[in-house]
Amino acid sequence: MATELRVLQQSEWDHWYGRLELAFGGVDESPAERKLWEELAEIERSIGVWDGDECVGTAGAFTFSVSAPGGTFVPAAGVTMVSVAATHRRRGILRSMMRRQLDDVRSWGEPLAVLTASEPVIYGRFGYGIATHQMSLEIDSSRVRVAVPPGAEDVRLRFVPVAEGAEACEQVYRRTIGSRPGMLARGTGWERLPLLDPTSERDGASPMQCVLAERDGRVVGYARFHNKPAWAAAGADGSISVRHVEALDPAAYAVLWRFLCEIDLTSTVRSHNRPVDDPLLHLVTDIRRCGVRVRDSLHVRLVDVGAALAARRYTAPVDVVLDVEDAFCPWNEGRWRLTGDAKGASCERTRDAADLAVSVRELGAAYLGGVSLSSLAAAGRVRELRKGALAEASVAFGSDVAPWLPHGF
């Protein structure tokens, strides 16, 4: 029987989402999680592939803006909830959904599509490049100490119920959006996402706890975490699992991490998503005992090369002609002249000779400034056609801080 790809209808949500859960192992989410995702989902931007009455493929797209180098925010489709039924693999279903989705994103006038991948090998063939990475740490807090800079003595910490502190935490988070490329400007309702606390994901730890950092009565940071008590023959051996840490100044940030690493009856602090240049790396006394590991995070796809490259800023003046290869979205193929600096940019079609040959996947990887064009060239994925053009463009595309995606979607 032939399959049918079409936009989701509200009445089909439960079946559609149930098939998504099945594709990811068949473990039901908590009612609170499922309800939140149903309320956040944009049905008119969601598609399904149907084999008769059965949904065998799912994909959706949230409406976001992504912070880019220079402090601009670029409209982006947040690709999400992508799945193919195990019974229907290798039939072109994923490709058909990616084809339809990128055509839709182009029609919506959004220059970018972004996603986080269950497996990083999946989306490169559709033009997505890995643009941000996330760092995880497992800190031996029985041996590692956290230094604090001047001003720490003015910071007061206090426990508050998670719900009571939610608005203050969200205000801090909103003030940090744009401080790094890769962060998301979101619509109403997303402030509820970090408050989800299903028992199934605690691994025996406490309900989420919240500590506010205050200076002169004003909230300047927060930490949300779980405490998992444990005992060994030698005594207490508990662990802290960090969910979120944000602060508006270095002293408050350091004080929060010092607190987390000095909680009584614990010897390990774990955090699974921090920027790769997190200041914490310079605050700990022994980096070797912090179990640092890095993995991919946000994947970026330029849906409209000209609009996307013109929407961000550049750390140094750049005037370069890019010969872009994009077999999956052929409207992007050809030569583009990018001219820009820290104040603005333009990117237009040109017949001039190319300075760099690059695929749209590599442009996606370099877009947020965390992956250099020079490193991609060293891997054979960017070719320099005019001497000096690679260094010029690589510096211009860079960011003074590493891009970071604070949460999934």
DRENDO-1510 file (C-alpha; in Angstrom, 1 decimal, always signed):
<recs>
REC; n; res; u; v; w
REC; 1; MET; +0.0; +0.0; +0.0 .
REC; 2; ALA; +1.3; +3.5; -0.9 .
REC; 3; THR; +2.0; +5.8; +2.0 .
REC; 4; GLU; +0.6; +9.3; +2.3 .
REC; 5; LEU; +2.4; +12.4; +3.7 .
REC; 6; ARG; +0.2; +15.2; +4.9 .
REC; 7; VAL; -0.1; +17.9; +7.6 .
REC; 8; LEU; -1.3; +16.6; +10.9 .
REC; 9; GLN; -4.8; +17.3; +12.2 .
REC; 10; GLN; -5.5; +18.0; +15.8 .
REC; 11; SER; -7.7; +14.9; +16.1 .
REC; 12; GLU; -4.8; +12.7; +15.1 .
REC; 13; TRP; -2.4; +14.0; +17.8 .
REC; 14; ASP; -2.7; +11.1; +20.3 .
REC; 15; HIS; -2.1; +8.4; +17.7 .
REC; 16; TRP; +0.7; +10.5; +16.0 .
REC; 17; TYR; +2.5; +11.1; +19.3 .
REC; 18; GLY; +2.0; +7.5; +20.5 .
REC; 19; ARG; +3.8; +6.4; +17.4 .
REC; 20; LEU; +6.6; +8.8; +18.1 .
REC; 21; GLU; +7.0; +7.3; +21.6 .
REC; 22; LEU; +7.0; +3.8; +20.1 .
REC; 23; ALA; +9.8; +4.7; +17.7 .
REC; 24; PHE; +11.8; +5.9; +20.6 .
REC; 25; GLY; +11.5; +2.7; +22.6 .
REC; 26; GLY; +7.8; +2.5; +23.5 .
REC; 27; VAL; +8.1; +3.9; +27.1 .
REC; 28; ASP; +5.2; +6.3; +27.8 .
REC; 29; GLU; +6.1; +9.8; +29.0 .
REC; 30; SER; +4.5; +11.1; +32.1 .
REC; 31; PRO; +1.1; +12.7; +31.7 .
REC; 32; ALA; +2.6; +16.1; +32.5 .
REC; 33; GLU; +5.3; +15.8; +29.8 .
REC; 34; ARG; +2.8; +14.6; +27.2 .
REC; 35; LYS; +0.4; +17.4; +28.0 .
REC; 36; LEU; +3.1; +20.1; +27.8 .
REC; 37; TRP; +4.4; +18.9; +24.4 .
REC; 38; GLU; +0.9; +18.8; +23.0 .
REC; 39; GLU; +0.4; +22.4; +24.1 .
REC; 40; LEU; +3.7; +23.5; +22.7 .
REC; 41; ALA; +3.4; +21.6; +19.4 .
REC; 42; GLU; +2.4; +23.6; +16.3 .
REC; 43; ILE; -0.1; +21.3; +14.6 .
REC; 44; GLU; -0.1; +23.3; +11.4 .
REC; 45; ARG; +3.7; +22.8; +11.2 .
REC; 46; SER; +3.6; +19.1; +11.9 .
REC; 47; ILE; +3.5; +16.3; +9.3 .
REC; 48; GLY; +2.9; +12.6; +9.4 .
REC; 49; VAL; +3.3; +9.7; +6.9 .
REC; 50; TRP; +0.4; +7.3; +6.9 .
REC; 51; ASP; +0.2; +3.7; +5.8 .
REC; 52; GLY; -3.6; +3.3; +5.8 .
REC; 53; ASP; -4.8; +4.2; +9.2 .
REC; 54; GLU; -1.3; +3.8; +10.8 .
REC; 55; CYS; +1.1; +6.7; +11.3 .
REC; 56; VAL; +4.6; +5.4; +10.3 .
REC; 57; GLY; +6.5; +8.7; +10.2 .
REC; 58; THR; +6.4; +11.9; +12.3 .
REC; 59; ALA; +8.1; +15.3; +12.1 .
REC; 60; GLY; +7.3; +18.8; +13.5 .
REC; 61; ALA; +8.8; +22.3; +13.5 .
REC; 62; PHE; +8.6; +24.9; +16.3 .
REC; 63; THR; +8.8; +28.6; +15.6 .
REC; 64; PHE; +12.0; +30.0; +17.1 .
REC; 65; SER; +14.6; +32.7; +16.6 .
REC; 66; VAL; +18.3; +31.6; +17.2 .
REC; 67; SER; +20.9; +34.0; +18.5 .
REC; 68; ALA; +23.7; +34.5; +16.1 .
REC; 69; PRO; +27.1; +36.1; +16.3 .
REC; 70; GLY; +26.8; +39.9; +16.7 .
REC; 71; GLY; +23.7; +39.6; +18.9 .
REC; 72; THR; +21.2; +39.2; +16.1 .
REC; 73; PHE; +18.3; +36.8; +16.2 .
REC; 74; VAL; +17.6; +34.8; +13.1 .
REC; 75; PRO; +14.2; +33.1; +12.4 .
REC; 76; ALA; +14.5; +29.4; +12.5 .
REC; 77; ALA; +12.3; +26.3; +12.3 .
REC; 78; GLY; +13.1; +24.0; +15.3 .
REC; 79; VAL; +12.8; +20.6; +13.7 .
REC; 80; THR; +11.5; +18.1; +16.3 .
REC; 81; MET; +9.6; +14.8; +17.0 .
REC; 82; VAL; +11.1; +13.1; +13.9 .
REC; 83; SER; +10.6; +9.4; +13.8 .
REC; 84; VAL; +10.1; +6.5; +11.4 .
REC; 85; ALA; +8.4; +3.3; +12.4 .
REC; 86; ALA; +10.7; +0.3; +12.8 .
REC; 87; THR; +8.4; -1.6; +10.4 .
REC; 88; HIS; +8.9; +1.0; +7.6 .
REC; 89; ARG; +12.7; +1.7; +7.6 .
REC; 90; ARG; +14.6; +2.1; +4.3 .
REC; 91; ARG; +11.6; +3.1; +2.3 .
REC; 92; GLY; +12.5; +6.8; +1.8 .
REC; 93; ILE; +10.0; +8.0; +4.5 .
REC; 94; LEU; +12.6; +10.1; +6.4 .
REC; 95; ARG; +13.8; +11.6; +3.1 .
REC; 96; SER; +10.3; +12.5; +2.0 .
REC; 97; MET; +9.6; +14.2; +5.3 .
REC; 98; MET; +12.9; +16.2; +5.2 .
REC; 99; ARG; +12.0; +17.2; +1.6 .
REC; 100; ARG; +8.6; +18.4; +2.5 .
REC; 101; GLN; +9.7; +20.1; +5.7 .
REC; 102; LEU; +12.5; +22.1; +4.0 .
REC; 103; ASP; +10.2; +23.2; +1.3 .
REC; 104; ASP; +7.7; +24.3; +3.9 .
REC; 105; VAL; +10.4; +26.2; +5.9 .
REC; 106; ARG; +11.4; +28.0; +2.8 .
REC; 107; SER; +7.8; +29.0; +2.1 .
REC; 108; TRP; +7.5; +30.3; +5.6 .
REC; 109; GLY; +10.4; +32.7; +5.0 .
REC; 110; GLU; +12.7; +31.2; +7.7 .
REC; 111; PRO; +16.3; +31.2; +6.7 .
REC; 112; LEU; +17.4; +28.4; +9.1 .
REC; 113; ALA; +16.3; +25.0; +10.2 .
REC; 114; VAL; +17.8; +23.6; +13.4 .
REC; 115; LEU; +17.6; +20.4; +15.3 .
REC; 116; THR; +19.1; +18.1; +17.9 .
REC; 117; ALA; +19.8; +14.6; +16.7 .
REC; 118; SER; +19.2; +11.3; +18.4 .
REC; 119; GLU; +22.1; +10.0; +16.3 .
REC; 120; PRO; +24.5; +12.5; +14.7 .
REC; 121; VAL; +25.0; +10.6; +11.5 .
REC; 122; ILE; +21.4; +11.0; +10.3 .
REC; 123; TYR; +21.1; +14.6; +9.1 .
REC; 124; GLY; +24.3; +15.5; +7.3 .
REC; 125; ARG; +22.9; +14.1; +4.1 .
REC; 126; PHE; +20.1; +16.6; +4.3 .
REC; 127; GLY; +22.5; +19.6; +4.7 .
REC; 128; TYR; +22.6; +19.9; +8.5 .
REC; 129; GLY; +26.0; +20.7; +10.0 .
REC; 130; ILE; +26.9; +20.3; +13.7 .
REC; 131; ALA; +27.2; +23.9; +14.8 .
REC; 132; THR; +27.3; +23.7; +18.6 .
REC; 133; HIS; +28.7; +21.2; +21.2 .
REC; 134; GLN; +27.8; +20.6; +24.8 .
REC; 135; MET; +30.2; +19.7; +27.6 .
REC; 136; SER; +29.4; +17.2; +30.4 .
REC; 137; LEU; +31.3; +17.0; +33.6 .
REC; 138; GLU; +31.5; +14.5; +36.5 .
REC; 139; ILE; +33.3; +16.4; +39.2 .
REC; 140; ASP; +35.0; +14.5; +42.1 .
REC; 141; SER; +33.7; +17.1; +44.6 .
REC; 142; SER; +35.5; +15.3; +47.5 .
REC; 143; ARG; +38.8; +16.6; +46.0 .
REC; 144; VAL; +37.9; +19.5; +43.7 .
REC; 145; ARG; +37.3; +22.9; +45.0 .
REC; 146; VAL; +35.7; +25.9; +43.3 .
REC; 147; ALA; +37.5; +29.3; +43.5 .
REC; 148; VAL; +35.3; +32.4; +43.7 .
REC; 149; PRO; +36.3; +35.9; +42.4 .
REC; 150; PRO; +35.8; +39.2; +44.3 .
REC; 151; GLY; +32.2; +40.1; +45.0 .
REC; 152; ALA; +31.3; +36.6; +46.1 .
REC; 153; GLU; +30.8; +37.7; +49.7 .
REC; 154; ASP; +27.9; +39.9; +48.6 .
REC; 155; VAL; +26.0; +36.9; +47.2 .
REC; 156; ARG; +23.3; +35.3; +49.4 .
REC; 157; LEU; +21.9; +31.8; +48.6 .
REC; 158; ARG; +18.5; +30.5; +49.7 .
REC; 159; PHE; +16.4; +27.5; +48.9 .
REC; 160; VAL; +13.0; +28.1; +47.4 .
REC; 161; PRO; +10.3; +25.7; +46.2 .
REC; 162; VAL; +10.8; +25.1; +42.4 .
REC; 163; ALA; +7.4; +26.6; +41.5 .
REC; 164; GLU; +7.9; +29.6; +43.7 .
REC; 165; GLY; +11.3; +30.5; +42.2 .
REC; 166; ALA; +10.2; +29.8; +38.6 .
REC; 167; GLU; +9.5; +33.3; +37.5 .
REC; 168; ALA; +12.7; +34.7; +39.0 .
REC; 169; CYS; +14.7; +32.0; +37.3 .
REC; 170; GLU; +13.0; +32.6; +34.0 .
REC; 171; GLN; +13.8; +36.3; +34.2 .
REC; 172; VAL; +17.5; +35.5; +34.7 .
REC; 173; TYR; +17.4; +33.1; +31.8 .
REC; 174; ARG; +15.8; +35.7; +29.5 .
REC; 175; ARG; +18.5; +38.1; +30.3 .
REC; 176; THR; +21.1; +35.6; +29.3 .
REC; 177; ILE; +19.5; +34.9; +25.9 .
REC; 178; GLY; +21.8; +36.4; +23.2 .
REC; 179; SER; +24.9; +36.3; +25.4 .
REC; 180; ARG; +25.9; +33.3; +23.3 .
REC; 181; PRO; +25.1; +32.2; +19.7 .
REC; 182; GLY; +22.8; +29.2; +19.6 .
REC; 183; MET; +20.4; +30.2; +22.3 .
REC; 184; LEU; +16.7; +30.2; +21.5 .
REC; 185; ALA; +14.1; +33.0; +21.7 .
REC; 186; ARG; +10.9; +31.1; +22.4 .
REC; 187; GLY; +7.2; +31.7; +22.6 .
REC; 188; THR; +4.8; +31.6; +25.5 .
REC; 189; GLY; +4.7; +28.3; +27.4 .
REC; 190; TRP; +8.3; +27.3; +27.0 .
REC; 191; GLU; +9.1; +28.6; +30.5 .
REC; 192; ARG; +7.3; +25.4; +31.8 .
REC; 193; LEU; +9.8; +23.1; +30.1 .
REC; 194; PRO; +12.6; +23.3; +32.6 .
REC; 195; LEU; +10.1; +22.7; +35.4 .
REC; 196; LEU; +9.2; +19.2; +34.2 .
REC; 197; ASP; +10.4; +16.7; +36.8 .
REC; 198; PRO; +9.1; +13.2; +36.1 .
REC; 199; THR; +10.0; +10.5; +38.6 .
REC; 200; SER; +11.1; +8.2; +35.8 .
REC; 201; GLU; +14.1; +10.5; +35.0 .
REC; 202; ARG; +15.4; +11.0; +38.5 .
REC; 203; ASP; +17.2; +7.7; +38.8 .
REC; 204; GLY; +16.4; +7.5; +42.4 .
REC; 205; ALA; +17.3; +11.1; +43.2 .
REC; 206; SER; +15.3; +13.7; +45.0 .
REC; 207; PRO; +12.6; +15.9; +43.4 .
REC; 208; MET; +14.2; +18.9; +41.7 .
REC; 209; GLN; +15.5; +21.5; +44.2 .
REC; 210; CYS; +16.1; +25.2; +43.5 .
REC; 211; VAL; +18.5; +27.7; +45.1 .
REC; 212; LEU; +18.4; +31.4; +44.2 .
REC; 213; ALA; +21.5; +33.6; +44.3 .
REC; 214; GLU; +20.7; +37.2; +45.5 .
REC; 215; ARG; +22.6; +40.4; +45.8 .
REC; 216; ASP; +21.0; +43.4; +47.6 .
REC; 217; GLY; +17.6; +41.6; +47.5 .
REC; 218; ARG; +17.8; +41.1; +43.7 .
REC; 219; VAL; +18.0; +37.6; +42.1 .
REC; 220; VAL; +21.2; +37.4; +40.1 .
REC; 221; GLY; +21.3; +33.6; +39.5 .
REC; 222; TYR; +19.9; +30.2; +40.3 .
REC; 223; ALA; +20.7; +26.5; +40.3 .
REC; 224; ARG; +18.2; +23.7; +39.9 .
REC; 225; PHE; +19.4; +20.2; +40.8 .
REC; 226; HIS; +18.7; +16.7; +42.2 .
REC; 227; ASN; +20.3; +15.1; +45.2 .
REC; 228; LYS; +20.8; +11.4; +45.2 .
REC; 229; PRO; +21.8; +10.1; +48.7 .
REC; 230; ALA; +24.1; +7.0; +48.8 .
REC; 231; TRP; +26.3; +5.3; +51.3 .
REC; 232; ALA; +29.5; +3.2; +50.9 .
REC; 233; ALA; +31.6; +1.4; +53.4 .
REC; 234; ALA; +33.6; +4.5; +54.0 .
REC; 235; GLY; +30.6; +6.7; +54.6 .
REC; 236; ALA; +28.4; +9.1; +52.6 .
REC; 237; ASP; +28.8; +8.9; +48.8 .
REC; 238; GLY; +25.8; +10.9; +47.4 .
REC; 239; SER; +25.8; +12.7; +44.1 .
REC; 240; ILE; +24.3; +15.9; +42.7 .
REC; 241; SER; +22.8; +16.0; +39.3 .
REC; 242; VAL; +22.7; +19.6; +37.9 .
REC; 243; ARG; +19.8; +20.6; +35.8 .
REC; 244; HIS; +20.4; +24.3; +35.3 .
REC; 245; VAL; +22.8; +27.0; +36.4 .
REC; 246; GLU; +22.6; +30.6; +35.3 .
REC; 247; ALA; +23.9; +33.8; +36.7 .
REC; 248; LEU; +24.2; +37.5; +35.7 .
REC; 249; ASP; +27.7; +38.0; +36.9 .
REC; 250; PRO; +30.9; +35.9; +37.5 .
REC; 251; ALA; +30.8; +36.1; +41.3 .
REC; 252; ALA; +27.2; +34.7; +41.5 .
REC; 253; TYR; +28.0; +32.0; +39.0 .
REC; 254; ALA; +31.1; +30.9; +40.9 .
REC; 255; VAL; +29.2; +30.9; +44.2 .
REC; 256; LEU; +26.5; +28.7; +42.8 .
REC; 257; TRP; +29.0; +26.1; +41.6 .
REC; 258; ARG; +30.9; +26.2; +44.9 .
REC; 259; PHE; +27.6; +25.5; +46.7 .
REC; 260; LEU; +26.8; +22.6; +44.4 .
REC; 261; CYS; +30.3; +21.1; +45.0 .
REC; 262; GLU; +30.1; +21.5; +48.8 .
REC; 263; ILE; +26.7; +20.0; +49.6 .
REC; 264; ASP; +27.0; +17.7; +52.6 .
REC; 265; LEU; +27.1; +13.9; +52.2 .
REC; 266; THR; +27.9; +14.1; +48.5 .
REC; 267; SER; +31.1; +13.4; +46.6 .
REC; 268; THR; +30.1; +13.7; +42.9 .
REC; 269; VAL; +28.6; +16.5; +40.9 .
REC; 270; ARG; +27.3; +15.7; +37.4 .
REC; 271; SER; +26.2; +18.2; +34.8 .
REC; 272; HIS; +25.3; +17.1; +31.3 .
REC; 273; ASN; +25.0; +20.3; +29.3 .
REC; 274; ARG; +27.4; +23.2; +29.7 .
REC; 275; PRO; +29.1; +25.3; +27.0 .
REC; 276; VAL; +32.5; +24.0; +26.0 .
REC; 277; ASP; +34.2; +27.2; +27.2 .
REC; 278; ASP; +32.3; +27.3; +30.5 .
REC; 279; PRO; +34.0; +29.6; +33.1 .
REC; 280; LEU; +33.8; +26.6; +35.5 .
REC; 281; LEU; +36.8; +25.2; +33.7 .
REC; 282; HIS; +38.8; +28.1; +35.2 .
REC; 283; LEU; +37.3; +27.9; +38.6 .
REC; 284; VAL; +38.0; +24.3; +39.6 .
REC; 285; THR; +41.2; +23.4; +41.3 .
REC; 286; ASP; +41.8; +20.1; +39.4 .
REC; 287; ILE; +40.4; +19.8; +35.9 .
REC; 288; ARG; +41.6; +16.2; +35.6 .
REC; 289; ARG; +39.1; +15.2; +38.3 .
REC; 290; CYS; +36.2; +16.8; +36.4 .
REC; 291; GLY; +35.5; +14.1; +33.8 .
REC; 292; VAL; +35.1; +16.4; +30.9 .
REC; 293; ARG; +33.4; +15.1; +27.8 .
REC; 294; VAL; +32.1; +16.8; +24.6 .
REC; 295; ARG; +29.3; +15.8; +22.2 .
REC; 296; ASP; +27.3; +17.3; +19.4 .
REC; 297; SER; +24.3; +19.5; +20.2 .
REC; 298; LEU; +22.6; +21.9; +17.8 .
REC; 299; HIS; +22.6; +21.0; +14.1 .
REC; 300; VAL; +22.1; +23.9; +11.7 .
REC; 301; ARG; +20.8; +24.0; +8.1 .
REC; 302; LEU; +20.8; +27.1; +5.9 .
REC; 303; VAL; +17.5; +27.0; +4.1 .
REC; 304; ASP; +18.1; +30.3; +2.3 .
REC; 305; VAL; +21.9; +30.9; +2.0 .
REC; 306; GLY; +21.6; +34.5; +1.1 .
REC; 307; ALA; +19.2; +35.5; +3.8 .
REC; 308; ALA; +20.9; +33.4; +6.5 .
REC; 309; LEU; +24.4; +34.8; +5.9 .
REC; 310; ALA; +23.1; +38.4; +5.7 .
REC; 311; ALA; +21.2; +38.0; +9.0 .
REC; 312; ARG; +24.3; +37.5; +11.2 .
REC; 313; ARG; +27.3; +39.8; +12.0 .
REC; 314; TYR; +31.0; +39.1; +11.4 .
REC; 315; THR; +33.9; +39.7; +13.8 .
REC; 316; ALA; +36.1; +41.1; +11.1 .
REC; 317; PRO; +35.5; +42.7; +7.7 .
REC; 318; VAL; +34.9; +40.0; +5.0 .
REC; 319; ASP; +34.4; +40.1; +1.2 .
REC; 320; VAL; +34.4; +36.6; -0.1 .
REC; 321; VAL; +32.7; +34.7; -3.0 .
REC; 322; LEU; +31.4; +31.3; -1.9 .
REC; 323; ASP; +30.7; +28.5; -4.4 .
REC; 324; VAL; +28.0; +26.7; -2.5 .
REC; 325; GLU; +27.0; +23.0; -3.2 .
REC; 326; ASP; +23.5; +22.0; -2.0 .
REC; 327; ALA; +22.1; +19.0; -3.9 .
REC; 328; PHE; +19.1; +18.7; -1.5 .
REC; 329; CYS; +18.0; +22.3; -1.8 .
REC; 330; PRO; +19.3; +23.3; -5.3 .
REC; 331; TRP; +18.0; +26.9; -5.0 .
REC; 332; ASN; +21.0; +27.5; -2.8 .
REC; 333; GLU; +23.6; +26.2; -5.3 .
REC; 334; GLY; +26.0; +28.6; -7.1 .
REC; 335; ARG; +28.2; +31.5; -6.2 .
REC; 336; TRP; +27.3; +34.0; -3.5 .
REC; 337; ARG; +29.2; +37.2; -2.6 .
REC; 338; LEU; +29.3; +37.7; +1.2 .
REC; 339; THR; +30.3; +41.2; +2.3 .
REC; 340; GLY; +30.0; +42.2; +5.9 .
REC; 341; ASP; +31.5; +43.2; +9.3 .
REC; 342; ALA; +30.4; +43.8; +12.9 .
REC; 343; LYS; +27.7; +46.3; +11.8 .
REC; 344; GLY; +25.9; +44.2; +9.1 .
REC; 345; ALA; +26.2; +42.1; +6.0 .
REC; 346; SER; +24.8; +41.4; +2.6 .
REC; 347; CYS; +24.9; +38.2; +0.6 .
REC; 348; GLU; +23.9; +38.2; -3.1 .
REC; 349; ARG; +24.2; +36.1; -6.2 .
REC; 350; THR; +27.3; +36.8; -8.3 .
REC; 351; ARG; +29.1; +35.7; -11.4 .
REC; 352; ASP; +32.5; +36.6; -10.0 .
REC; 353; ALA; +35.1; +33.9; -9.5 .
REC; 354; ALA; +34.8; +31.9; -6.3 .
REC; 355; ASP; +37.2; +32.3; -3.4 .
REC; 356; LEU; +36.0; +29.3; -1.4 .
REC; 357; ALA; +34.2; +26.1; -2.4 .
REC; 358; VAL; +31.9; +24.9; +0.4 .
REC; 359; SER; +28.8; +22.7; +0.9 .
REC; 360; VAL; +25.7; +24.0; +2.7 .
REC; 361; ARG; +26.5; +21.5; +5.5 .
REC; 362; GLU; +29.8; +23.2; +6.2 .
REC; 363; LEU; +28.1; +26.6; +6.2 .
REC; 364; GLY; +25.7; +25.3; +8.8 .
REC; 365; ALA; +28.5; +24.0; +11.0 .
REC; 366; ALA; +30.3; +27.3; +10.8 .
REC; 367; TYR; +27.3; +29.5; +11.0 .
REC; 368; LEU; +27.2; +30.2; +14.8 .
REC; 369; GLY; +31.0; +30.7; +15.1 .
REC; 370; GLY; +31.9; +27.6; +17.0 .
REC; 371; VAL; +33.4; +25.6; +14.2 .
REC; 372; SER; +36.0; +27.3; +12.1 .
REC; 373; LEU; +36.1; +27.2; +8.3 .
REC; 374; SER; +39.9; +26.5; +8.7 .
REC; 375; SER; +39.3; +23.4; +10.7 .
REC; 376; LEU; +36.7; +22.2; +8.1 .
REC; 377; ALA; +39.3; +22.9; +5.4 .
REC; 378; ALA; +41.9; +20.8; +7.3 .
REC; 379; ALA; +39.4; +18.0; +7.1 .
REC; 380; GLY; +39.0; +18.4; +3.3 .
REC; 381; ARG; +35.5; +19.8; +3.6 .
REC; 382; VAL; +36.2; +23.4; +2.4 .
REC; 383; ARG; +38.5; +24.3; -0.5 .
REC; 384; GLU; +40.4; +27.5; -0.8 .
REC; 385; LEU; +40.3; +28.8; -4.4 .
REC; 386; ARG; +41.9; +32.2; -3.7 .
REC; 387; LYS; +45.0; +32.4; -1.5 .
REC; 388; GLY; +44.2; +34.1; +1.8 .
REC; 389; ALA; +40.4; +33.8; +1.5 .
REC; 390; LEU; +40.2; +30.9; +3.9 .
REC; 391; ALA; +41.9; +32.8; +6.8 .
REC; 392; GLU; +39.9; +35.9; +6.1 .
REC; 393; ALA; +36.5; +34.1; +6.1 .
REC; 394; SER; +37.4; +31.8; +9.0 .
REC; 395; VAL; +38.2; +34.8; +11.3 .
REC; 396; ALA; +35.1; +36.7; +10.2 .
REC; 397; PHE; +32.8; +33.8; +10.9 .
REC; 398; GLY; +34.1; +33.3; +14.4 .
REC; 399; SER; +32.6; +34.1; +17.8 .
REC; 400; ASP; +34.3; +35.4; +20.9 .
REC; 401; VAL; +32.3; +32.9; +23.0 .
REC; 402; ALA; +31.4; +29.3; +22.1 .
REC; 403; PRO; +27.8; +28.9; +20.8 .
REC; 404; TRP; +25.6; +26.8; +23.1 .
REC; 405; LEU; +22.1; +25.4; +23.2 .
REC; 406; PRO; +20.9; +25.4; +26.8 .
REC; 407; HIS; +18.0; +22.9; +26.3 .
REC; 408; GLY; +16.5; +20.6; +23.8 .
REC; 409; PHE; +13.2; +20.8; +22.0 .
</recs>
